[in-house]
Amino acid sequence: MSVKITIDGQQINARTGDNIIDVAAKNGVYIPSLCYVKGKPCLGTCRICSVKVDGRVMAACTIPVSEGMEIEVNDDAEIVDMRKALVELLFSEGNHNCPSCEKSGRCELQATGYEVGMMVSRFPYRFTPHVVDHASKTIFLQRDRCIFCQRCVDMVRDERTGKKIFSIKGRGTNSRIEIDAELANEMTPQQVRQASDLCPVGCIIDKTQGYDDPIGKRKFEVKSIKERALDKEHR
């Protein structure tokens, strides 16, 4: 069933049940996100995809379109600055040293920072120390870079038992990502690579790559994260 909605003053037809972020991309409007993965359950954790829906701020990845919906993505200066501020907060809360990071050029947080026009965070940097985790034989967990998107928690599971390999322990400033090293050691090289690619930052690192073998091409220097999000080939 088709419905009519408005995005930044442009009236478009959309399919009932599709979420705002996908509908916008299909119509050439980029909405950044660091937790949403097309085809996977919506998490709504990062809030980078915040837009105004009928005057109220909502996460575009979690809201299905409905008849007559009016959505403001780029026409509202307040919501544009809000998304930028959220990206700046992620940089200030972690220890993101992009030049030395194994995922530089492939990092979604880094690419999104460029896309929203971030030069420096307006918030004070915390430089909170985090303990790295190298107990697994296959995965190096660099907690300094974790943004708690929860992609790994909800989307990476042991194929035999269905148990979660990653989890979040603690609350507030004491929160940290954890890995079940025993389950991680049973992952195939392909599963490890998929988990590393799924992470939007350089937190989950495949121990077999990144030193002797490069992690991959600097894909966001060839095509920006916005261009990739709007490219049908990658959707």
N, C-alpha and C positions, 0 to 999 in steps of 0.2 A: 504494500500500500504506500502511495506517495503522499507527502505532505509539503506544504509551502512554508518556508522559513525565511528570515532575513538575517544576513551576516554583513555587518558594516554597511547597511543600507542597500545591499544587493539582494534581491529576491531570488531564491533558488528552490528547486524541487529536490527533496531528499526522501530516502526510504525510511519508513517507520522502523524504529528499533536501532538504527545506526546511531553511534554516539557523535557528539559535536565535533570532536577532533578529527574523526575520519571524514565526516561530511565536509568540513572546512577544507581539508587537504584535497579532496576530490574536486573542489571548486577553486583551487589555487590560493587558498588562504592558509598560511603556516601558523600553527599554534605549537609552541615548544612544549616538550614534556621530557622528564627524566625517569619516570617510573612506568609509563604506558608502553606496551608492546602490542602491536596490532595482532589480533587473533588470540591474545591471551586475556585472562580475567583482568578487569580494571582494578588497580590498586588505590589510586587517588592519594598517594602518600606525599608526593613532592610538591603538588599544587602549582607547579610551574605553568600548567596549562590553564590557569585561572582566566576566565572571561566573565563578562556581564551578560546574564540571561534575564531578559525582562527587568533590567535594573538591579539584579542581585548577583553578587559574585559567586561563581560556581566553578568546579573543576570540569573542564570540557570532556575529559576522558570518561567521566562517570555518568554523564547526563545524556539520555537518548533524546533525539529530536522529536518534537510534537508540533502539531498544526499551529501556525501563527507565531511561533517562537521568534523573538527578536534578540539577536546576539551581537554583542560589541566585542571585537577582538583588538583591532588596531585604531579604531576611531575615538576611543576613550583614553585620554592621556593618563588618567588615574590607574587604569588597569594595566596599561603598558608599563608604567613605572613600578607597579606592584610586582609584575613578573620579573622585572630586572632586579628589584630588591630581594626577591626570593633567591635568585641565582647568586647574588652578592652574599647573602647569608650563608649559603652552602660553602662558598669559598672561605668565609671568615671563620666558620666553625671547624673546618678541617685543616690539614696541613698539605696544601696542594702546591708542590714545587714542579710546575709543568715541564721546565727544561730537562729535568732528570727523571721524569716519570716514563716508565716503559710504554704507557699507552698514549703518550703525547701525539697528537695528530689523528688519533682514533678515539679520543675521549669525548663523550657526549656532553659532559659538563663544560669542558674547555670550549667545544664548538658552540654550545648554547650561549656561553659568556660572550663570545664574539658576536653572535647573532643578535643578542639583546643590547649590544653596544656598551658592555661593561668595560671600564678601564681600570678601576680600583674599587674595592668594596667601601661603601659608606659606613660600614660597621667595623668596630675594632676587631682585629684578628686575635683569636684566643690562643692559638699555638698549643692546644691541649695535647699532652704526650699520650700516645697510644702504644700498647704492646703489640708487636707483630706476632703472627702465629705461623710457624713453619712445621708444625707437628705432622701434618699430612705429607705423604711421600709425593703427592702429585700437585698440590696447590699451596702457594705462598699467599697468606692473607695479610695485606698491607692495610691495617685499620685506619691509618692516617687519612686515607682517601675515601673511606666509606661515607656515603651520603644518606644511608638508611632508606633507600628507595624500596627495598624489600623484594626486588625482582628475584634474587637468588633464593630468598626464603620461601616464596610462593611458587616458583617455577622450576626449581632444581630439586629433583627427588631421586631416591634410589629406585632403580627400575625393577628390582625384585620385590621389595617390600613396600614401596610407596612412601617410605619415611623421608622426612625432610633432612637434607644434608646441612643446610645452613639455618641459623636461628638468631634471634636478637635477645640478648641477656641484659637485664638491668633496666632502669628507667631514667628518663631525663638525661642529665649530663653524664650519668654513669652507664648509659646504654652502650653496647658494643656488639658487633657481629661475631658470631661463633660458628665454628665448623665441626662437624662430627668427623674426626680424622679417620676413624675406622671405616665409615661408609665412603668417605672420599677416596680412600685407598683402593676401593673396589670399582671406582669409575674407570671407564675406558678412556683412552686418549681423546677420542672424539667427544665424549661427554665433558671432559675437563675443558677442552677448547670451547665447547658451546657455553659452558658456565662462565668462562673468561670473557667471551664475546658478549654474553648477556649483561654483564656488569657494565654500567654506563661510565664508570671511572676505572682507575687502575688499582682496584682493591683486590680482586680475585686474579691471581697471576698463575698461569700454567708454568710449573717448574721446568718443563722441557723446552720452553721457549723464552725469548726475551734476552738471552745472553749469547749463546752460540748461534741461535737462530732468531731472527727478528720476529716480533709478534705479528706484524703485518704492515701493509702499506699505510701511509698517512692519508686515509681516505677522505677526511674532511678538508684537506688542502686541494684535492682534485675536484671535489664537489662538496659544497657546504652542507651542513645538517639541514638547512631549510630546503635546499635544492633536492637533497635525497628524500626528504619527507614528502615533497610534492611530486617526485618522479614516480610515475606509475610502475616503472620497472622494479622499484624497490618496495612496492606496497603489496 
